[in-house]
């Protein structure tokens, strides 16, 4: 298992294609495919939801995630409303 996990949030999901994009705290958007979502939980992801991911910024087609882990259900809006991250 990789140990370079980062936290970010889902900025876009295209459910019919099984793809999405995560924005990390560094502001970089990274592509991911449903096959890299741990536990086969792609259908449970929502835009704005906080996730943990492993970045592959040197991938041939641009930045992507090699693993995405669903968080505890918090969204960016929840975090901003509570004043913590």
Residue frames as a rotation matrix with the C-alpha (Angstrom) as fourth column:
UNK 1
0.579 0.815 0.000 0.00
0.815 -0.579 0.000 0.00
0.000 0.000 -1.000 0.00
UNK 2
-0.167 -0.619 0.768 1.23
0.572 -0.695 -0.436 3.48
0.803 0.367 0.470 -0.84
UNK 3
-0.011 0.102 -0.995 1.85
0.981 -0.190 -0.030 5.94
-0.192 -0.976 -0.098 1.96
UNK 4
-0.923 -0.368 -0.109 1.64
0.335 -0.910 0.243 9.24
-0.189 0.188 0.964 0.06
UNK 5
-0.076 0.984 0.160 -2.05
0.987 0.052 0.153 9.97
0.142 0.169 -0.975 0.57
UNK 6
-0.987 -0.100 0.125 -3.39
0.093 -0.994 -0.065 13.50
0.131 -0.052 0.990 0.18
UNK 7
-0.275 0.939 -0.206 -6.72
0.675 0.036 -0.737 15.05
-0.685 -0.341 -0.644 1.05
UNK 8
-0.992 0.071 -0.108 -8.89
-0.126 -0.714 0.689 16.82
-0.028 0.696 0.717 -1.49
UNK 9
-0.244 0.964 0.107 -12.45
-0.159 0.069 -0.985 16.94
-0.957 -0.257 0.137 -2.74
UNK 10
-0.338 0.256 0.906 -14.47
0.849 0.498 0.176 15.77
-0.406 0.829 -0.385 -5.72
UNK 11
-0.629 0.099 -0.771 -14.93
-0.209 -0.977 0.045 18.63
-0.749 0.190 0.635 -8.19
UNK 12
-0.056 0.643 -0.764 -16.68
-0.997 -0.082 0.004 16.73
-0.060 0.762 0.645 -10.96
UNK 13
-0.515 0.001 0.857 -18.22
-0.094 0.994 -0.058 13.31
-0.852 -0.110 -0.512 -11.52
UNK 14
-0.238 0.460 -0.856 -19.35
-0.966 -0.022 0.257 11.86
0.099 0.888 0.449 -14.84
UNK 15
-0.100 0.240 0.966 -21.22
-0.611 0.751 -0.250 8.79
-0.785 -0.615 0.072 -13.63
UNK 16
0.857 0.515 -0.006 -22.15
-0.317 0.518 -0.794 7.46
-0.406 0.683 0.607 -17.08
UNK 17
0.568 -0.736 -0.370 -18.46
-0.412 0.135 -0.901 7.31
0.713 0.664 -0.226 -18.01
UNK 18
0.851 -0.198 -0.487 -17.29
0.488 0.644 0.590 6.19
0.196 -0.739 0.644 -14.57
UNK 19
-0.213 -0.955 0.205 -14.83
0.776 -0.293 -0.559 9.07
0.594 0.039 0.804 -14.19
UNK 20
0.865 0.445 -0.234 -14.26
0.497 -0.688 0.529 12.03
0.074 -0.574 -0.816 -11.94
UNK 21
0.029 -0.840 0.542 -11.84
0.272 -0.515 -0.813 14.74
0.962 0.171 0.214 -10.91
UNK 22
0.592 0.006 -0.806 -10.34
0.806 -0.014 0.592 15.46
-0.008 -1.000 -0.013 -7.50
UNK 23
0.442 -0.505 0.741 -8.84
-0.098 -0.848 -0.520 18.79
0.891 0.157 -0.425 -6.49
UNK 24
0.084 -0.531 -0.843 -6.08
0.893 0.416 -0.173 18.52
0.443 -0.738 0.509 -3.93
UNK 25
0.635 0.099 -0.766 -5.20
0.603 -0.683 0.412 21.13
-0.483 -0.724 -0.493 -1.35
UNK 26
-0.439 -0.872 -0.217 -2.46
0.439 -0.418 0.795 22.29
-0.784 0.254 0.566 -3.74
UNK 27
0.018 0.575 -0.818 -5.17
-0.512 -0.697 -0.502 23.30
-0.859 0.428 0.282 -6.23
UNK 28
-0.788 -0.361 -0.499 -4.26
-0.611 0.354 0.708 20.67
-0.079 0.863 -0.499 -8.83
UNK 29
0.394 0.912 0.115 -7.16
-0.825 0.406 -0.393 18.78
-0.405 0.060 0.912 -10.42
UNK 30
-0.762 -0.646 0.049 -6.51
-0.590 0.723 0.359 15.09
-0.268 0.245 -0.932 -11.03
UNK 31
0.000 0.711 -0.703 -8.48
-0.849 0.372 0.376 12.60
0.529 0.597 0.604 -13.11
UNK 32
-0.719 -0.239 0.653 -9.67
-0.524 0.804 -0.283 9.28
-0.457 -0.545 -0.703 -11.69
UNK 33
-0.410 0.560 -0.720 -11.51
-0.522 0.503 0.689 6.25
0.748 0.658 0.086 -13.03
UNK 34
0.512 0.744 0.430 -14.06
-0.791 0.213 0.573 4.27
0.334 -0.634 0.698 -11.04
UNK 35
0.668 -0.277 -0.690 -11.65
0.174 0.961 -0.217 1.31
0.723 0.025 0.690 -10.96
UNK 36
-0.433 -0.901 -0.010 -9.30
0.268 -0.118 -0.956 3.17
0.861 -0.417 0.293 -8.54
UNK 37
-0.018 0.505 0.863 -12.01
-0.808 -0.515 0.285 3.92
0.588 -0.693 0.417 -5.96
UNK 38
-0.907 -0.421 -0.014 -11.34
-0.318 0.706 -0.633 1.68
0.277 -0.569 -0.774 -2.98
UNK 39
-0.745 0.601 0.291 -14.12
0.040 0.475 -0.879 -0.72
-0.666 -0.643 -0.378 -2.10
UNK 40
-0.759 0.455 0.467 -15.96
0.595 0.192 0.780 -0.30
0.265 0.870 -0.416 -5.41
UNK 41
-0.135 0.690 -0.711 -17.81
0.814 -0.332 -0.476 2.71
-0.565 -0.643 -0.517 -3.95
UNK 42
-0.922 -0.261 0.287 -17.84
0.385 -0.696 0.606 5.02
0.041 0.669 0.742 -6.99
UNK 43
-0.239 0.927 0.290 -21.65
0.536 -0.123 0.835 5.24
0.810 0.355 -0.467 -6.95
UNK 44
0.444 0.411 -0.796 -21.53
0.895 -0.159 0.417 6.67
0.045 -0.898 -0.438 -3.41
UNK 45
-0.606 -0.743 -0.284 -19.25
0.737 -0.659 0.152 9.60
-0.300 -0.117 0.947 -4.27
UNK 46
0.625 0.778 0.068 -20.71
0.766 -0.594 -0.246 13.12
-0.151 0.206 -0.967 -4.56
UNK 47
0.041 -0.566 0.823 -19.34
0.521 -0.691 -0.501 16.40
0.852 0.450 0.267 -5.90
UNK 48
0.299 -0.033 0.954 -17.87
-0.564 -0.812 0.149 18.46
0.770 -0.583 -0.261 -3.08
UNK 49
0.991 0.120 -0.054 -17.18
-0.037 0.651 0.758 15.37
0.126 -0.749 0.650 -0.95
UNK 50
0.274 -0.930 0.244 -13.83
-0.956 -0.236 0.173 15.19
-0.103 -0.281 -0.954 0.84
UNK 51
0.983 -0.059 -0.172 -11.71
0.021 0.976 -0.217 12.19
0.181 0.210 0.961 -0.18
UNK 52
0.282 -0.950 0.131 -8.21
-0.460 -0.014 0.888 10.88
-0.842 -0.311 -0.441 0.32
UNK 53
0.997 0.071 -0.038 -6.19
-0.063 0.392 -0.918 9.99
-0.050 0.917 0.396 -2.76
UNK 54
0.116 -0.980 0.160 -2.80
0.413 0.195 0.890 8.98
-0.903 -0.037 0.428 -4.12
UNK 55
0.732 0.139 -0.667 -1.56
-0.405 -0.699 -0.589 11.35
-0.548 0.701 -0.455 -6.82
UNK 56
0.068 -0.713 0.698 0.37
0.788 0.467 0.401 10.41
-0.612 0.523 0.594 -9.95
UNK 57
0.552 0.186 -0.813 1.32
-0.073 -0.960 -0.269 13.83
-0.830 0.208 -0.517 -11.25
UNK 58
-0.378 -0.780 -0.498 3.78
-0.665 -0.146 0.733 12.46
-0.644 0.608 -0.464 -13.82
UNK 59
0.034 0.483 0.875 1.25
0.356 0.812 -0.462 10.23
-0.934 0.327 -0.144 -15.63
UNK 60
-0.717 -0.442 0.539 1.54
0.614 -0.035 0.788 10.33
-0.329 0.896 0.297 -19.46
UNK 61
-0.227 0.724 0.652 -1.90
0.746 -0.300 0.594 11.93
0.626 0.621 -0.472 -19.97
UNK 62
-0.185 0.099 0.978 -1.64
-0.352 -0.936 0.028 14.38
0.918 -0.339 0.207 -17.07
UNK 63
-0.797 -0.188 0.575 -2.24
-0.592 0.053 -0.804 14.35
0.121 -0.981 -0.154 -13.32
UNK 64
0.109 0.840 -0.531 -4.38
-0.386 0.529 0.756 11.47
0.916 0.122 0.382 -12.09
UNK 65
0.107 0.013 0.994 -5.21
-0.979 0.174 0.103 9.47
-0.172 -0.985 0.032 -8.97
UNK 66
-0.558 -0.323 -0.764 -4.01
-0.471 0.882 -0.029 5.91
0.683 0.344 -0.644 -8.60
UNK 67
-0.537 0.487 -0.689 -6.32
0.754 0.643 -0.133 5.38
0.379 -0.591 -0.712 -5.61
UNK 68
-0.486 0.486 0.727 -9.32
-0.478 -0.844 0.245 7.27
0.732 -0.228 0.642 -4.19
UNK 69
-0.723 0.237 -0.649 -10.72
0.622 0.631 -0.463 6.56
0.300 -0.739 -0.604 -0.73
UNK 70
0.146 0.877 0.459 -14.16
0.286 -0.481 0.829 7.79
0.947 0.011 -0.321 0.24
UNK 71
-0.791 -0.439 0.427 -14.08
-0.203 -0.470 -0.859 10.02
0.577 -0.766 0.283 3.30
UNK 72
-0.861 0.427 -0.275 -16.52
0.438 0.348 -0.829 10.30
-0.259 -0.835 -0.486 6.14
UNK 73
-0.002 0.926 0.378 -19.16
0.999 -0.014 0.039 12.05
0.042 0.378 -0.925 4.03
UNK 74
0.104 -0.012 -0.995 -18.05
0.382 -0.923 0.051 15.62
-0.919 -0.385 -0.091 4.78
UNK 75
0.525 0.034 0.850 -18.21
0.827 -0.257 -0.501 18.13
0.201 0.966 -0.163 1.97
UNK 76
-0.588 -0.737 0.333 -16.22
0.670 -0.674 -0.310 21.29
0.453 0.040 0.890 1.41
UNK 77
-0.088 0.655 0.751 -19.33
-0.169 -0.753 0.636 23.29
0.982 -0.071 0.177 2.36
UNK 78
0.799 0.349 -0.490 -19.57
0.356 0.382 0.853 21.40
0.484 -0.856 0.181 5.70
UNK 79
0.032 -0.902 -0.431 -15.95
0.996 0.065 -0.061 22.17
0.083 -0.427 0.900 6.47
UNK 80
-0.651 -0.261 0.712 -16.26
0.343 -0.939 -0.030 25.86
0.677 0.225 0.701 5.57
UNK 81
0.318 0.867 0.384 -19.42
-0.123 -0.364 0.923 26.18
0.940 -0.341 -0.010 7.68
UNK 82
0.884 0.006 -0.468 -17.65
0.427 0.398 0.812 24.67
0.191 -0.917 0.349 10.69
UNK 83
0.805 -0.566 0.175 -14.45
-0.571 -0.821 -0.028 26.63
0.160 -0.078 -0.984 10.17
UNK 84
0.113 -0.817 0.566 -12.10
-0.580 0.408 0.705 23.65
-0.807 -0.408 -0.427 10.17
UNK 85
0.425 -0.030 -0.905 -10.50
-0.855 0.314 -0.412 21.32
0.297 0.949 0.108 7.70
